[in-house]
Amino acid sequence: MRRTKVAQIYKKTGNLRAVQLLLGHTKMDSTVRYLGVDLEDALSISESVEI
């Protein structure tokens, strides 16, 4: 259930930092591996965010 909940949060928000905090991971790469985020996912999220 833990992985499912944070995966849903990530899919809805695209906020890896929030998921990292919720999981208590100290390294972002641990969170990325845990969720199974691939480069294409990360790039599409990055492209959708405007600054």
Sequence and secondary structure as in RCSB ss.txt:
>XXXX:A:sequence
MRRTKVAQIYKKTGNLRAVQLLLGHTKMDSTVRYLGVDLEDALSISESVEI
>XXXX:A:secstr
 HHHHHHHHHHHH  HHHHHHHHT SSHHHHHHHHT  HHHHHHHHHH   
